[in-house]
Amino acid sequence: MPGPAPDIHGGAQAAPREYRVLIVDDNRDAANTLATLARLWGYEVQTAYDGRAGLDKARTFRPDCLVLDIGLPGLDGYTLAHRVRQYPALSRAKLIALSAYSSEDHDRRLHEVGFDYHLVKPADPTILEGILKMLQQAVKLMERTEALAQQNVAIARETKALLTEVKADIQEVKEELREVKEELREVKEEFSADD
């Protein structure tokens, strides 16, 4: 396994963590099958089999993406999604609805509670894999952008400090030049007085 990548200042950046996926479905076989597939695709995966357990697991696991069945016992998928959206640590998590429902009312409710995607059961695994890959790439891009922004801020601070130093050095040189000019004027005056 390769080590951490060096940053532009020669230090090491932390190795990227795996993209985390939480699957919440009361059909254990379906949840476990999706979890197995997602692990094979390279994701860190956890499962829960009802809405309350899903909410608890989301708060501790902090997934990047939640795949939620809508017809869950305890808390249904709508309520679970709404509560996830209210939890600040999960504000960037993406929500994928997985349900047999496909009416306009259902789509409106999915949108209202904050789902990003909707797959109708039985979901095509290649579509889910494609969505997860796209979301993972978006997270990587966002992390790189944030890292570059932080580096730019650090470079701007360093540049400002250097400019302040240069200004102080220039001021010092100006003072020395004034002193030299004053000494030259005095020497000139002495030579003029001697003549």
N, C-alpha and C positions, 0 to 999 in steps of 0.2 A: 504494500500500500504506500503511495507516495506521501511524502511529508508535506507540511504546510507550505503554501506558496509565499515567496518573499514579497514584501510590499515595496514601493518605490524608494523607501528610505533604508532598505536593507533588513528590516525586521521581518518577523514571520507573522502571517495572518493565520487566524484560527482555521482549522480544516472545516469545510462546509458540513453542516449537519444534514442528515437525511430528511427528505420531505415527509412530513407526518400526515397520515390519513386516519381518521376515525370513521368506522362504519357502524351505524346504528340501525339494526333491523331485528324485529322480533322473530323472524324466520331464521333460526340459528344456522341451518344449512346454507341458506343464501348468504348470510353475513360471513360465515366462515369461508365459503367458496370465494367470495369477493376479496376477503382478506388474504387468502392464499395467493390469488392472482396478483394483488397489489404488491405483496412481498416479492413475488417472482419478477415484477416490473421494477423492483429496487426501492420500494417505499417502506418506511417504518409504519407499521399498522397496528391499531388496536381495535377491538370490537366491543359493542355493548348491545344488549338485547331488549332494552326498554328505554323510554324517554328519560326517566330520572337518572338511571345509571349512565346514560349517554351524556347528560349534562354534567354529572360528577366527573366522568372520565375526561370530558372536554376541558374542564377547569384544571385538572391535574396534568393531563397529557399535552395540552395546548397544541392541537393539530393545526396544520396549515390548511387542511381541507376536511370537511365533514360530509359524508355520504349518508343521508338520512331518509329512512323509510317514513312515509307520512302516517300510515295507520299503526302507530306504536301504542302499546299499553302504557299507562302512567301519564306521561306527557306525549301528546301526539307530535308529529313532525313539525307542524306549524308553530306550536307553542315552544318546542325545543329550539327551533331556529330563531324565534323571537328572543328567547332568553340568551342564546349564544350571542346574538347581536348586541345585547345590553352589557355584556361582559367585556370591559376594556382590553384585557389581555388577548381576546380573540377577535379584536376589531378587524384584523386583516384576513382572518380565516375565510375561505371560500366555502359556500354551501351548495351541495348538489342534492336536489330532491330525487328520490327514487320511489315511484309509486305507480299504481295501476290506474290512477285517476288521470283524466285528460280533458276535463271540461274547461270552459272559459272562466267559470267561477273559481275553479281550482287554480288555474294559472294566475288569476288576479290575486288570490290569497298567497300563493308562493311569492309573488313579486312584493306584496305588502310586508311580509315578514322578513324579506331580505335574501331569498335564495338567488344564487347566481346562475344556476343551470337546473334543468329538469330532464330526467330520463324516465321514460315510461317502461315499467316492468313488462316482460323480462328485458333488462337492459343489455344491449350489445356490448360485450366486454371491450371490443376494440374502440368503441366510442368513448367509454369510460377511460380507457388507457390514454387515448388521445387528449381528452380534457385534462387528465392529471399531468401529462407531459407538458402541455401548454401552460398550466398553472405553475408547475415547478420551474419552468423556464422564466416565467414572469417574476417569480420570487427571486431567482438567481440574478436576473437583470436589475431588479429593484435593490437587492443587496449590494451589487457592484456599483450601482449609481450612488447609493448612500455612502459607500466606502470612498468613492471618488470625491464626493462632496466633502466628506470629512478631511480627506487629503488636501483638497483645495483650500479649505479653511485653515488648515495647519500651514500650508505654503503661504497663504495670504498673511498670516500672523508673522511667520519668519521674514517675509518680504518687508512688512511694516517695521519690524525690529531692525532689520538691516538698513532700511531707509532712514530710520531715526538715528542710527549709528553714523551713517554717511553724513547726514545733516550736521551732527555734532562735530564730526571730523572736519567738514568744510568750514564750519564756524571757527574751529580752532585754527585752521590754516589761514582764514581771513584775519584773525586776530594777530597771528604771527606776521603776516604780510604788512599789516598796519604798523606793527612794531618795527619791522625792517625799514619801511618807508620813513617812519619817524626818525630812525637812526640815520638813514641816508640823508634826510633833510638837515639833520643836525650837523652831519659831517660836511655837507655842502656849505652850510652857513659858516662853519669853522674855516673851510678853505677860502671862502669868499672874504672873511674877516682878515685872514692872514695876507691876502693879496693887497 
